[in-house]
Amino acid sequence: MRKLLFTLLTSLFCIPASAQVSDSLTLGKNNREFFIKGEQKYKFSEYKKVFTNPEALGYMKKANTNSTVSQIFAAVGGGFIGFGLAKELLRNKTVYRNGIAYKEKQEGGWGLVGIGLGCVGIGIPFAISSNKNLKKAIKTQNQPTGTEENKVAFYKLDIRGNGIGLSYNF
């Protein structure tokens, strides 16, 4: 009975264990923790410290440039859309001539809304390209460098919610 009770109590506690700390690069959730390398967290502006591979750094610079261009187009497009909608909503103006009220209609803002939508539409492919280059940079940085002789074989103990595993990576 003691063995059964001991087994039940120890099975309730899950202790995560790992043989090695991963040194691979991953994306974080926000700008303060944009890159996570091992236990260290980096901001987006610190990407030159994170990327040591020159090819990955090139992809990251392309991603940064495309992101900046897409943000500029999005801001300009959003401004045009907002100004055009405001102009369209406030276009009826009452003018008084010789004591008589006239309602003048100003030109609508739908043209400005269309220009804004066009700018936002131009910015979308740049944003998609930025995301692809960012993923390529991370994938390139995480690839092992060198030849097959430099690879190290290691064991890893995985304890997860539904079991325990021992893996041999080579």
C-alpha positions as CSV (number, residue, x, y, z in Angstrom):
1,M,0.0,0.0,0.0
2,R,2.9,2.4,0.8
3,K,4.5,1.8,-2.6
4,L,1.2,2.5,-4.4
5,L,0.7,5.7,-2.4
6,F,4.3,6.8,-3.0
7,T,3.9,6.1,-6.8
8,L,0.7,8.1,-6.9
9,L,2.2,11.1,-5.1
10,T,5.3,11.2,-7.2
11,S,3.3,11.0,-10.4
12,L,1.5,14.1,-9.5
13,F,4.6,16.2,-9.6
14,C,6.1,16.9,-13.0
15,I,9.7,18.0,-12.9
16,P,10.9,19.3,-16.3
17,A,14.5,18.4,-17.0
18,S,16.8,18.8,-19.9
19,A,20.3,17.6,-20.5
20,Q,21.3,20.8,-22.4
21,V,20.2,24.3,-22.6
22,S,19.3,25.1,-26.2
23,D,21.3,27.9,-27.7
24,S,19.1,28.3,-30.7
25,L,17.5,31.6,-31.7
26,T,13.7,32.1,-31.4
27,L,11.3,34.9,-31.8
28,G,9.8,36.4,-28.6
29,K,6.3,37.9,-28.1
30,N,7.0,41.6,-27.9
31,N,9.6,44.2,-28.8
32,R,11.4,44.0,-25.4
33,E,11.9,40.3,-25.9
34,F,12.0,40.1,-29.7
35,F,14.9,37.6,-30.0
36,I,15.5,34.9,-27.4
37,K,18.8,33.1,-27.6
38,G,19.2,30.5,-24.8
39,E,18.2,32.3,-21.7
40,Q,19.2,35.8,-22.9
41,K,16.5,38.1,-24.3
42,Y,17.3,40.8,-26.9
43,K,15.4,43.8,-28.3
44,F,14.8,44.2,-32.0
45,S,17.4,47.0,-32.2
46,E,20.1,44.7,-30.8
47,Y,19.9,42.4,-33.8
48,K,23.6,43.0,-34.7
49,K,24.6,41.4,-31.3
50,V,22.4,38.4,-32.0
51,F,23.3,37.5,-35.5
52,T,26.9,36.3,-36.0
53,N,26.4,34.6,-39.3
54,P,27.0,37.1,-42.1
55,E,24.3,35.6,-44.4
56,A,21.8,35.7,-41.5
57,L,22.8,39.3,-40.8
58,G,22.1,40.2,-44.5
59,Y,18.6,38.7,-44.3
60,M,18.0,40.6,-41.1
61,K,19.0,43.9,-42.7
62,K,16.6,43.2,-45.6
63,A,13.9,42.4,-43.1
64,N,14.6,45.7,-41.3
65,T,14.5,47.7,-44.5
66,N,11.3,46.1,-45.7
67,S,9.7,46.6,-42.3
68,T,10.5,50.3,-42.3
69,V,9.1,50.8,-45.9
70,S,5.9,48.9,-45.0
71,Q,5.4,51.0,-41.9
72,I,5.9,54.3,-43.8
73,F,3.3,53.2,-46.5
74,A,0.9,52.1,-43.7
75,A,1.2,55.4,-41.8
76,V,0.7,57.5,-45.0
77,G,-2.2,55.3,-46.1
78,G,-3.8,55.5,-42.7
79,G,-3.5,59.3,-42.7
80,F,-5.1,59.5,-46.1
81,I,-7.9,57.2,-45.1
82,G,-8.6,59.1,-41.9
83,F,-8.5,62.5,-43.5
84,G,-10.7,61.4,-46.4
85,L,-13.3,59.8,-44.1
86,A,-13.3,62.9,-41.9
87,K,-13.7,65.1,-44.9
88,E,-16.6,63.0,-46.2
89,L,-18.4,63.0,-42.9
90,L,-18.1,66.7,-42.4
91,R,-18.7,67.8,-46.0
92,N,-22.0,69.6,-45.5
93,K,-21.3,73.2,-44.6
94,T,-23.9,75.9,-43.9
95,V,-23.1,79.3,-45.4
96,Y,-25.1,82.4,-44.7
97,R,-25.6,85.0,-47.6
98,N,-27.8,88.0,-47.0
99,G,-29.4,86.3,-44.0
100,I,-30.3,83.2,-46.0
101,A,-28.8,79.8,-45.0
102,Y,-27.4,77.8,-47.9
103,K,-25.9,74.3,-47.5
104,E,-22.8,74.0,-49.6
105,K,-21.4,70.6,-50.4
106,Q,-17.7,70.4,-50.5
107,E,-15.9,67.9,-52.6
108,G,-15.9,64.4,-51.1
109,G,-13.0,62.6,-49.6
110,W,-13.5,59.3,-51.3
111,G,-10.6,60.0,-53.6
112,L,-8.3,60.4,-50.6
113,V,-9.7,57.2,-49.1
114,G,-8.8,55.4,-52.3
115,I,-5.3,56.8,-52.3
116,G,-4.9,55.7,-48.7
117,L,-6.1,52.2,-49.5
118,G,-3.6,52.1,-52.4
119,C,-0.8,53.1,-50.0
120,V,-1.7,50.4,-47.5
121,G,-2.0,47.9,-50.4
122,I,1.5,48.8,-51.5
123,G,2.8,48.4,-47.9
124,I,1.4,44.9,-47.4
125,P,3.9,43.0,-49.8
126,F,6.8,44.8,-48.0
127,A,5.5,43.6,-44.6
128,I,5.2,40.0,-46.0
129,S,8.7,40.1,-47.4
130,S,10.0,41.5,-44.1
131,N,8.5,38.5,-42.2
132,K,9.9,36.0,-44.7
133,N,13.4,37.5,-44.5
134,L,13.2,37.5,-40.7
135,K,12.3,33.8,-40.7
136,K,15.1,33.1,-43.2
137,A,17.6,35.0,-40.9
138,I,16.6,33.0,-37.9
139,K,16.7,29.7,-39.8
140,T,20.2,30.6,-41.2
141,Q,21.5,31.6,-37.8
142,N,20.3,28.4,-36.2
143,Q,21.9,26.1,-38.8
144,P,25.1,24.5,-37.6
145,T,28.2,25.9,-39.2
146,G,31.1,23.9,-40.5
147,T,31.4,20.3,-41.8
148,E,30.1,17.0,-40.5
149,E,33.2,16.6,-38.3
150,N,32.2,19.5,-36.0
151,K,28.8,18.0,-35.1
152,V,28.5,16.8,-31.5
153,A,26.4,13.9,-30.4
154,F,24.4,14.3,-27.2
155,Y,21.7,12.7,-25.1
156,K,18.6,14.6,-24.0
157,L,16.1,13.6,-21.3
158,D,12.6,14.8,-22.0
159,I,9.9,14.8,-19.3
160,R,6.6,16.0,-20.6
161,G,3.0,15.8,-19.5
162,N,2.4,12.3,-20.7
163,G,5.7,10.6,-20.5
164,I,9.5,10.4,-20.2
165,G,11.9,10.1,-23.0
166,L,15.6,9.8,-23.6
167,S,16.8,10.9,-27.0
168,Y,20.2,10.6,-28.6
169,N,20.9,13.4,-31.1
170,F,23.7,13.1,-33.6
